[in-house]
C-alpha cells in the first residue's frame, strides 16, 4: 500500500479537520453568514493544521455554490483545490522563508491588483509569515489595510509574536493548538481501520504521544511503522521498540523493586536498561509517565486504562500505590522529574541514572531512620568519612570543614542502609567514571 498517509488524509473541509474546533467553528459560521474577513493570521505549532485550514478556507470561499463551510466538491474550483489537487491560479501559496523579500512583495502587490481569473476571490496564503522582511511587510501593509474586494489573505506562522502589529491588527487572529492525545489516538484508530492496519489501542497511544500533538507527525509515524510491522500488526512491543521507548516490563520491574525497597534488583533493572540500549533520559521520562499514572490511579481516576494513558499493567500500578504512601510516590515523581532535567546532555548519563535510582530507593525506604535520636551512636559511625584518605569526588565537602557538623550524616541504622554519601564513596572504583556531571 502507498503509505503517504498524512497526504491521503488531508482534510478537505473544516468538518474533517480534527482538534481545532475553536478555529473551525467560528470560521464555518462566518462562511455561513457571508461575513468572512479579508485577512487572517493562523498561528500555532508546526503540523497542527494551519496551512490545511488556509487551503480549506480558500476552497470554501471559492466554491461555485459558496462561500460555504461545506464545499460542493464538484465545481471546478473544488476539484482544483482538493487536497493534493492541481491547485488554482487564484489561490497563491507563498513561502515567506524563500520568497519573503521586498521584490517578491512588490510583485505580489502588482499582481494582486488584477481580478481573479476564474474564481470569486484571489487568495494569498503566506506561509512562515514571520520570515517576511521588514520591507516586504511594508510593501504588503497597504494591501492588507485597504484590499480590493476580490482579495483575501491568510498569514500562517509558528511565531505570531514576530508578526508586526501593523499587520496583526488588520487580521483576525486564530491560534491553533496541539491536538490532544485522545483526539489524536482516535484519529489514528480511524485511519488504521480504513487502511486495514491491525493495531493494539495502547500502541496507537504511544504513537500519539511521540507525535506530541501534531497530526501530520502522527500520520507520518503511523505510515512508517505500518510499512514495517509484523503480521500481528502494530503491537505495543513493536511500536515501543521502534520508537525507542522503554519496554513496559522494565518499568514494571522498577516499580516492583521500589515497592519492596529492593536495591539490588533496582540496579539490575538499571543495568538492563543500559544493556538494552535505551537512552537513560528516555527511561526516566517513561518512568515519570508511569509514576504519574500511578498517582492518578491511586486517586481513583479509572479512565487511566480506558483512555490508554499507560501501557503499564493496572495491577502493577496499584501494587506500587498500595505499598507506598501517596506522598512517597509523589516525591518519587518529583525526583524523577528533576532527574529528567539533569539527564539532558549529561556527560555520564548512566551514572546520573544510577544516582536517581539511589534517590528513589531512599524515598522508598519503608522506615526512614529518625534524625533526632541516638546522638551517641552518631560519632562512632561518622568517623569513617573524614578519616578516609581516598576521598571521593571533589563535590564532597573537604573533611576539615565537614568535621564540626558531623552529626548530620549520622545514620544509626544497619550498615547496609543506602544513602547518597555511601553511593558516592563507592563510585569510582566500580565505575571508573568521572562523577562530574553536566547540567
Ligand atoms: Zn464547489
Boltz pocket constraint, residues with backbone or C-beta under 6 A from the ligand:
constraints:
  - pocket:
      binder: B
      contacts: [[A, 59], [A, 62], [A, 63], [A, 64], [A, 65], [A, 71], [A, 72], [A, 73], [A, 74], [A, 75], [A, 76], [A, 77], [A, 78]]
      max_distance: 6.0
